[in-house]
Amino acid sequence: MADNVTSLFRSATAHSPSMAALARESDGTGPVDFCIPCNPYFPTPAMMDTMAARLRDIITYYPSSADTITAELCNLLQLPPQAVAMGNGSTELITWIDHLLVRESLAVPVPTFGRWTDQPMETGKRVDMFPLQESSGFSLDLTQYAEFIRARGTRVAVICNPNNPDGGFLHKHALVQFMDAMADLDLIIIDESFIEFADAEAEPSVVQEAMMRPNVIVLRSLGKNFGLHGIRFGYMVANPSLAGRVRSMLPKWNLNSFAEYVVFMLKEHGQEYTQSLQQVRRDRLDMASQLSSLPGLTVYPSQGNFLFVRLPVGAEGTVVRDRMLTEHRILVRECGNKIGSSSRFLRLVVRPQVDVRRLMSGLEQVLYGTRRGAAVPELGSGTSYSSGTAAVDRLVSATNGGGMPGLAAQALGTGTGLPGGLVAAAAAGTGMPTPMSAPAPAPAPMPMQMPAAMQMPAAMTAQSYGGPPQQSYGNAGMQMQQPTPMQQQPPQPVPQPQIPQPQMPQMPQMPQMPQPPIPQQPQPQPMVPQQPTPSGVPARNGLTAAQVRGTTGPGLAPAPATGWPAAQSWPNAAGMGQAG
């Protein structure tokens, strides 16, 4: 593959170049793809042959209406059509959710899927980013996230489960308690685009719970788990009122004929689909085991169809990416342009073992050369940390590695971290439980060893909700034990001998000099919930997403706070029979 294909990455801001662009710049064939998170086992070759035979009809004629295709999908998934809206990819639904339902501010853990930060930024909203900590394996602590939301006064909360790019997973009972505690927010969005690949529990999705709540949307992807990114189809599930608002804005033919054909053929291939998901989960175990054998490479537990890895010290992600592409025709996802990540991290998609062996061979040559331990030299950036955005680098440096508590303290204008438990959430009248004490800091992640038992680490947030301790974490990773504090005996007082003190003669009293009045220290004010902040304005000296991105040009002027759309423009509760 020609060296000039690497120039395509230089112009990419928050995503990798498309496979079509890479193929055009080479000999017409793309590389082995470890970048795009797609199911490699579905559709089956026989299904592909059937679609190829129908290609002329598929691309020649109009598809059916979106209502018809949605009804067929709902029949397959056993969901009420009134609670579902299908989009031309999940990004189309993210766009409409932002325009219709996000009024002024949105909170999102980072790193995550870039459209959850970039889309509201483009419409002038305030995006409050909650940094996931490398020291805790990028796991999301829902208690701390809820405190962060209360402290910032954010009105919309986003959670990706499993999260992209690290594959972190939250159990259903923890998410349900979070939704109940945040019931006063304008909106809670649970992005389940990769939930089909999770096996940490039998029924991990919260779609049924979302339909019963007035402010919850669950977003689902079809392209990822069906292995058909190019078709561009996904769907959202919510109560009929929320789903109807979004559905009423979608074009009547926003779904193409390929999407219709695939949806209608799925009912005949349910067994093959289930088998493909099971094979991806097995491949995830095997791939994690092989990657963890590379010296200095850290593999994080994942419930997605990808693995998040940290390169050895001294290795720079863009160099590794370019050499893997030009020397070995392998495409990997370097994560330096993801907010909250850096160029030391790669996201590697789970693929069949024959492709993983090729990946391992390429990584060994690029990272270690002919002898292991000689890592790729790091680019001369003047800093050991690079998130791809200068403002995030400054925030990390300003907190001296203090992470989220330090950032939150800066945003609140105080010198302390967040209060323990959910004090702020309780002050706002929510039902979020307050833990008795702050959890001990998690140890720094070690390179993941894959024992024969393939035990999984327990999620670290369940105990903070009083839920049962988790015994396993899907099929990747290792058990993470909390350190046991040592029992210390209180020191015993040592008796001191009594020494007689000599009597000193009394001195004549001196006249007292008047003392200047001591200024009274201001009493700390109790934390109260913030009032809504105008659109595009940072809260408590924080940064807008545009400032974090370093792009505050004229194209990103704050949008006027126009409030909710006019009520008469919304459809009825069902949303059916309206203009699609």
C-alpha positions in Angstrom: 0.0 0.0 0.0 1.4 3.4 -1.0 2.7 5.7 1.7 0.5 8.5 0.6 -2.6 6.8 2.1 -1.4 7.8 5.6 -2.0 11.4 4.6 -5.8 10.6 4.7 -5.5 10.4 8.5 -4.0 13.9 8.8 -7.3 15.5 7.6 -9.5 13.4 9.8 -10.6 15.2 12.9 -12.7 12.8 15.0 -12.9 9.7 12.8 -10.8 7.5 10.6 -10.9 7.8 6.8 -13.5 5.5 5.1 -12.5 2.2 3.6 -13.5 3.4 0.2 -11.1 6.4 0.5 -8.3 4.0 1.5 -9.0 1.7 -1.4 -9.0 4.6 -3.9 -5.5 5.6 -2.7 -4.1 2.1 -3.0 -4.5 -0.6 -5.6 -8.3 -0.7 -5.2 -8.4 -3.2 -2.3 -8.6 -2.2 1.3 -6.4 -3.4 4.2 -7.3 -6.0 6.8 -9.7 -4.0 8.9 -9.1 -3.9 12.7 -10.6 -0.4 12.8 -14.3 -0.4 11.9 -16.3 -2.4 14.6 -18.3 -4.7 12.4 -19.5 -8.3 12.9 -17.3 -10.3 10.5 -19.6 -13.4 10.5 -22.9 -11.8 9.5 -24.5 -11.7 7.0 -23.5 -15.2 6.0 -22.0 -15.8 2.5 -25.3 -17.3 1.4 -27.1 -14.2 2.5 -24.6 -12.0 0.6 -25.2 -14.1 -2.5 -28.9 -13.7 -2.2 -28.6 -9.9 -1.9 -26.2 -9.8 -4.8 -28.7 -11.6 -7.0 -31.4 -9.0 -6.1 -29.1 -6.0 -6.4 -30.7 -4.6 -9.5 -34.2 -4.5 -8.0 -32.9 -3.2 -4.7 -31.1 -0.2 -6.1 -33.6 0.5 -8.9 -36.9 1.0 -6.9 -38.0 3.1 -4.0 -38.2 1.4 -0.6 -41.3 1.1 1.4 -42.1 3.8 3.9 -40.2 4.0 7.2 -43.4 3.0 9.0 -43.6 -0.3 7.1 -39.9 -1.1 7.7 -40.2 -0.1 11.4 -43.3 -2.3 11.8 -41.4 -5.3 10.5 -38.4 -4.7 12.7 -40.7 -4.3 15.8 -42.4 -7.6 14.9 -39.0 -9.2 14.9 -37.8 -7.6 18.2 -41.3 -7.8 19.9 -41.4 -4.1 20.5 -44.5 -1.8 20.0 -44.0 0.3 16.8 -45.2 3.5 18.7 -42.1 3.3 20.9 -39.6 3.0 18.1 -38.1 5.4 15.5 -35.7 4.1 12.8 -33.0 6.3 11.4 -30.5 6.3 8.6 -27.8 5.2 11.0 -27.7 6.0 14.7 -26.0 9.3 13.9 -29.1 10.6 12.2 -31.1 9.9 15.4 -28.3 11.5 17.5 -28.7 14.6 15.3 -32.5 14.8 15.8 -32.3 14.1 19.5 -29.9 17.0 19.9 -32.1 19.4 17.8 -35.4 18.4 19.4 -34.7 17.4 23.0 -31.4 18.9 24.2 -32.2 22.4 25.3 -29.0 23.8 26.8 -26.5 21.3 28.2 -25.4 17.7 27.9 -23.1 15.5 30.1 -21.1 12.7 28.6 -18.2 10.5 30.0 -15.1 10.7 27.8 -13.5 9.1 25.9 -16.6 7.9 24.0 -18.3 8.0 20.6 -17.3 11.4 19.2 -20.8 12.4 18.0 -22.0 12.7 21.6 -19.6 15.5 22.1 -19.4 17.0 18.7 -23.1 17.1 17.7 -24.3 19.3 20.6 -21.2 21.4 20.3 -22.1 22.2 16.7 -25.5 23.5 17.8 -24.0 25.7 20.5 -24.9 23.5 23.5 -22.7 23.3 26.6 -21.1 19.8 26.8 -19.9 18.8 30.3 -17.3 16.1 29.9 -16.7 13.6 32.7 -13.2 12.1 32.4 -12.9 8.4 32.8 -9.7 7.5 34.7 -7.0 5.3 33.2 -6.1 4.3 36.8 -9.5 2.6 37.2 -9.4 0.9 33.8 -11.7 3.6 32.3 -14.7 2.2 34.3 -17.6 4.6 34.8 -18.6 5.2 38.5 -22.2 6.2 38.3 -22.2 7.7 41.7 -19.4 10.2 40.8 -21.1 10.8 37.4 -24.3 11.7 39.1 -22.5 14.1 41.5 -20.8 15.7 38.5 -24.1 16.2 36.7 -25.7 17.8 39.8 -22.6 20.1 40.4 -22.7 21.3 36.8 -26.4 21.7 36.6 -26.5 19.6 33.4 -30.0 18.8 32.0 -29.2 15.8 29.7 -27.0 12.8 30.6 -25.5 10.3 28.1 -24.2 6.8 28.9 -22.8 4.4 26.3 -23.1 0.8 27.4 -20.8 -0.8 26.4 -18.7 2.2 26.0 -16.7 3.0 22.8 -13.6 2.8 22.6 -12.9 0.9 25.9 -15.7 -1.6 26.0 -16.6 -0.8 29.6 -19.9 -2.3 30.8 -22.5 -1.4 33.4 -25.0 -3.9 34.7 -28.7 -3.3 34.2 -29.6 -2.8 37.9 -27.1 0.0 38.3 -28.4 1.8 35.2 -32.0 1.5 36.4 -31.1 3.0 39.7 -29.2 5.8 37.9 -32.3 6.5 35.8 -34.5 6.7 38.8 -32.1 9.0 40.6 -31.9 11.3 37.6 -35.7 11.3 36.9 -35.8 15.1 37.1 -33.4 15.6 34.1 -34.8 16.6 30.8 -33.4 13.5 29.2 -31.3 10.4 29.8 -29.8 8.6 26.8 -28.4 5.1 27.0 -26.5 4.3 23.8 -26.6 0.5 23.4 -25.0 0.3 20.0 -22.7 -2.6 21.0 -25.0 -4.3 23.5 -25.5 -7.3 21.3 -21.9 -8.4 21.8 -22.1 -8.3 25.6 -22.4 -11.5 27.6 -21.8 -10.2 31.2 -25.5 -10.9 31.9 -28.3 -12.6 30.1 -30.5 -9.5 29.5 -28.3 -6.5 29.6 -30.5 -4.0 27.7 -32.8 -1.5 29.4 -35.2 -1.0 26.5 -38.2 -2.2 28.5 -37.4 0.2 31.4 -37.0 3.1 28.9 -40.5 2.7 27.5 -42.0 3.1 31.0 -40.1 6.3 31.8 -40.9 9.8 30.5 -37.3 11.0 30.0 -35.2 7.9 28.8 -34.1 7.0 25.3 -32.3 3.9 24.3 -30.3 4.0 21.1 -29.5 0.8 19.2 -27.4 0.2 16.1 -28.1 -2.4 13.4 -25.1 -1.9 11.2 -22.5 -3.0 13.8 -24.1 -6.2 15.0 -25.5 -7.1 11.5 -22.1 -6.4 9.9 -23.6 -3.9 7.5 -22.2 -0.4 8.3 -22.8 0.8 4.7 -26.5 0.3 4.9 -26.8 3.0 7.6 -29.7 1.9 9.8 -30.4 2.1 13.5 -33.3 2.7 15.9 -34.3 4.3 19.2 -36.7 3.0 21.8 -38.6 5.4 24.2 -42.0 6.1 25.5 -44.4 6.8 22.6 -44.4 10.5 23.2 -40.6 10.9 22.9 -40.4 8.4 20.0 -43.2 10.2 18.2 -41.4 13.6 18.5 -38.4 12.2 16.7 -40.3 10.1 14.2 -42.4 13.1 13.1 -39.3 14.9 11.9 -37.8 12.0 9.9 -38.3 11.9 6.1 -40.8 9.4 4.8 -38.1 7.6 2.9 -35.1 8.0 5.2 -34.5 4.3 5.1 -33.1 2.8 1.9 -34.0 -0.3 0.0 -31.0 -2.3 1.3 -32.2 -1.6 4.8 -35.7 -2.8 4.0 -34.4 -6.0 2.3 -32.2 -6.9 5.2 -34.9 -6.3 7.8 -37.3 -8.5 6.0 -34.8 -11.3 5.5 -33.7 -11.4 9.2 -36.6 -13.5 10.4 -35.3 -16.4 8.3 -31.7 -16.2 9.7 -32.1 -15.8 13.4 -30.0 -18.9 14.2 -27.1 -17.7 12.0 -27.2 -14.3 13.7 -27.1 -15.8 17.2 -24.2 -18.0 16.2 -22.2 -15.1 14.8 -22.5 -13.2 18.1 -21.3 -16.2 20.0 -18.3 -16.6 17.7 -17.4 -12.9 18.2 -17.4 -13.4 22.0 -15.1 -16.4 21.6 -12.8 -14.5 19.3 -12.7 -11.6 21.9 -11.3 -14.0 24.5 -8.7 -15.5 22.1 -7.6 -12.1 20.8 -7.3 -10.6 24.3 -5.2 -13.5 25.4 -2.8 -13.1 22.5 -2.5 -9.4 22.8 -1.8 -9.6 26.5 1.3 -11.7 25.8 3.0 -8.7 24.2 5.5 -7.0 26.6 4.3 -3.7 27.9 0.9 -3.8 26.1 -2.1 -3.3 28.4 -5.4 -4.9 27.3 -8.6 -3.5 29.0 -11.6 -5.7 29.7 -14.3 -5.2 27.0 -17.9 -6.2 26.4 -17.9 -4.8 22.8 -16.6 -6.3 19.6 -13.3 -4.5 20.1 -10.4 -4.2 22.6 -8.9 -1.0 24.0 -5.1 -1.4 24.4 -2.4 0.9 25.7 0.9 0.7 23.8 4.2 0.1 25.6 6.0 3.1 27.0 7.7 5.0 24.2 5.4 3.8 21.4 3.4 6.5 19.7 0.1 5.6 18.2 0.2 7.5 14.9 3.6 5.9 14.1 2.3 2.4 14.9 -0.9 3.0 12.9 1.0 4.3 9.8 3.6 1.5 9.8 1.0 -1.2 10.3 -0.9 0.2 7.3 2.0 0.8 5.0 4.2 -2.2 5.9 1.6 -4.8 6.8 -1.7 -3.6 5.2 -3.5 -3.6 8.5 -5.8 -0.8 9.6 -6.0 0.0 13.3 -7.8 2.8 15.1 -5.4 5.2 16.8 -7.3 7.1 19.5 -5.3 10.3 19.9 -8.2 12.4 18.4 -10.7 11.1 20.9 -11.3 13.5 23.7 -10.1 11.9 26.9 -7.8 9.5 25.2 -4.3 9.9 23.8 -2.0 8.5 21.0 -0.8 5.8 23.4 -4.1 3.9 22.9 -5.5 1.8 20.1 -8.9 0.3 19.6 -8.6 -3.1 17.8 -11.8 -4.7 16.4 -12.3 -8.4 17.2 -11.6 -10.5 14.1 -11.2 -14.2 13.3 -8.1 -16.0 14.5 -6.4 -16.0 11.1 -6.5 -12.2 11.0 -5.4 -11.9 14.6 -2.2 -13.9 13.8 -1.4 -11.5 11.1 -2.1 -8.6 13.5 0.2 -10.1 16.1 3.0 -10.6 13.6 2.7 -7.0 12.5 2.6 -5.5 16.0 5.7 -7.5 17.1 7.7 -6.2 14.1 6.5 -2.6 14.5 6.8 -2.4 18.3 9.9 -4.5 19.0 11.6 -5.0 15.6 13.9 -8.0 15.7 14.3 -7.9 19.5 11.5 -7.3 22.0 11.9 -4.2 24.1 12.9 -1.8 21.4 9.7 0.2 21.2 8.8 2.7 18.5 10.2 6.1 19.3 7.7 8.7 20.5 7.1 11.8 18.5 8.8 14.9 19.8 5.7 16.7 21.2 7.3 18.0 24.3 4.8 16.2 26.6 4.2 12.6 27.6 0.5 13.1 27.4 -1.5 14.0 24.3 -5.2 13.9 24.1 -5.4 15.4 20.6 -6.8 18.6 22.1 -4.6 21.2 23.7 -7.3 22.4 26.2 -7.7 18.9 27.6 -3.9 18.6 28.0 -3.9 21.9 30.0 -6.7 20.7 32.2 -4.9 17.4 33.0 -1.7 19.3 33.7 -3.5 21.8 35.9 -4.9 19.1 38.1 -1.5 17.4 38.4 -3.0 14.1 37.5 -5.8 14.6 40.0 -8.3 13.5 37.5 -12.0 14.1 37.7 -12.2 15.3 41.3 -9.6 18.0 40.5 -11.5 19.1 37.4 -14.8 19.2 39.2 -13.3 21.2 42.0 -12.0 23.7 39.4 -15.4 23.9 37.8 -17.0 24.6 41.2 -14.5 27.2 42.1 -13.4 25.3 45.3 -10.2 23.7 46.4 -11.7 20.4 47.3 -13.0 17.5 45.4 -16.6 16.3 45.2 -18.5 15.4 48.4 -18.7 11.8 49.2 -21.7 9.8 48.0 -24.5 11.7 46.3 -24.9 14.6 48.6 -25.7 16.9 45.7 -28.1 14.4 44.2 -29.9 14.1 47.6 -30.1 17.9 47.9 -31.9 18.0 44.5 -34.5 15.6 45.9 -33.4 12.4 44.1 -33.4 9.0 45.4 -29.7 8.1 44.7 -28.2 6.4 47.7 -25.2 7.9 49.5 -22.3 5.6 50.2 -21.0 5.6 53.7 -17.5 6.3 52.6 -15.6 7.1 49.5 -14.3 4.1 47.6 -10.6 3.4 47.8 -8.7 4.4 44.7 -8.2 1.5 42.2 -4.7 0.3 41.6 -3.1 1.2 38.2 -4.0 -1.3 35.6 -1.4 -4.0 35.0 -0.9 -5.8 31.7 -3.9 -8.2 31.6 -2.9 -11.9 32.1 -5.4 -14.4 30.8 -5.5 -17.4 33.2 -6.9 -20.7 32.1 -10.2 -20.0 33.9 -10.6 -16.8 31.9 -12.1 -15.0 35.0 -13.6 -11.6 34.4 -13.2 -8.5 36.7 -16.2 -7.5 38.6 -17.7 -4.1 37.8 -16.6 -1.6 40.5 -19.8 0.4 40.7 -22.4 -2.2 41.7 -21.4 -2.1 45.4 -21.9 1.6 45.6 -25.5 1.1 44.8 -26.0 -1.6 47.4 -26.4 -4.2 44.7 -25.0 -7.8 44.9 -21.3 -8.1 44.2 -20.6 -9.2 40.6 -18.8 -12.5 40.2 -17.8 -12.2 36.6 -17.3 -9.6 33.8 -18.2 -11.3 30.6 -15.4 -13.3 29.0 -12.4 -11.0 29.0 -10.0 -9.7 31.6 -9.1 -10.8 35.1 -10.3 -10.6 38.6 -9.5 -7.2 40.2 -9.2 -7.5 43.9 -9.7 -4.5 46.2 -6.7 -4.1 48.6 -7.5 -5.1 52.2 -6.5 -2.5 54.8 -4.2 -3.6 57.5 -5.5 -3.7 61.0 -3.5 -1.3 63.1 -3.6 -1.1 66.9 -3.9 2.4 68.4 -0.7 3.6 70.1 -0.6 3.3 73.9 0.3 6.4 75.9 3.8 6.2 77.5 3.8 7.4 81.2 6.1 10.4 81.7 7.9 11.1 85.0 6.7 14.1 87.0 9.4 16.9 87.1 8.9 19.7 89.6 8.8 23.1 87.9 10.7 26.0 89.5 8.6 28.9 90.6 9.3 32.0 88.6 9.0 35.5 90.2 6.0 37.4 88.9 6.7 40.2 86.5 4.9 43.5 86.6 2.1 43.7 84.1 2.7 45.6 80.9 0.0 47.8 79.4 -1.8 46.0 76.6 -1.6 47.3 73.1 -4.8 47.6 71.1 -5.1 44.7 68.6 -6.4 45.2 65.1 -9.7 43.5 64.5 -9.4 40.0 63.0 -11.4 39.8 59.7 -14.1 37.1 59.9 -13.7 34.2 57.5 -16.6 33.8 55.2 -18.7 30.8 56.1 -19.0 28.1 53.4 -22.3 28.2 51.7 -24.2 25.0 51.3 -24.3 23.6 47.8 -27.5 24.3 46.0 -28.6 23.0 42.6 -27.5 25.4 39.9 -30.0 27.3 37.8 -30.0 26.5 34.1 -27.1 28.0 32.3 -27.7 29.8 28.9 -26.9 27.8 25.9 -23.2 27.7 25.0 -22.1 29.4 28.2 -19.7 27.4 30.5 -20.9 26.8 34.1 -18.8 27.9 37.0 -15.7 28.9 35.0 -15.7 25.6 33.0 -15.1 25.2 29.3 -17.6 24.7 26.5 -17.0 21.8 24.2 -16.0 24.2 21.5 -13.3 25.6 23.7 -12.1 22.1 24.6 -11.9 21.3 20.9 -10.0 24.6 20.4 -12.5 25.6 17.7 -14.4 28.7 18.8 -14.6 30.2 15.3 -17.6 32.0 13.9 -19.2 28.8 12.8 -19.7 27.7 16.4 -21.6 30.7 17.8 -23.9 29.8 20.7 -27.4 29.0 19.5 -30.2 31.2 20.9 -32.1 29.6 23.9 -35.4 29.1 22.0 -36.7 26.5 24.4 -38.8 23.5 23.3 -40.4 23.2 19.9 -44.0 24.4 19.8 -46.4 21.9 21.2 -48.7 22.0 18.2 -45.8 20.7 16.0 -45.7 17.4 17.9 -47.7 14.4 16.9 -50.0 12.5 19.1 -48.7 10.1 21.7 -48.5 7.2 19.3 -46.9 9.3 16.5 -48.4 7.0 13.9 -50.5 8.3 11.1 -48.7 11.6 11.1 -46.4 12.9 8.4 -43.3 10.7 8.5 
